[in-house]
Amino acid sequence: MSIRSLIKSIRPPSVRHAHGILLIIINYTTGAIRAHIYQGEEVQDAATKWLWTYNNERPNMAIGGLTPIQKLTMEKPMAA
């Protein structure tokens, strides 16, 4: 069962139960990630892909919803 289907199937009766379920899901996910043993080249590839996605595809609300690359390539006004 995937995490998404698990989340959709759970209908917690209260906020306290929802919080507990969320903690279980976070712990499960964290453990699954830690259980995966990476090899050197695999780590480099994953880091490179993540960095490219972060810089090129993921909007950053702190810079007006632009990606970092969009922000860098914007024309800067000339100083008077």
Protein Blocks (a to p, Z undefined) as FASTA:
>chain_A
ZZklmmmmpccfbfklmmmmmmmmmmmmmmmmmmpccdfklmmmmmmmmmmmmmmmmccf
knoopafklmmmpccdddZZ
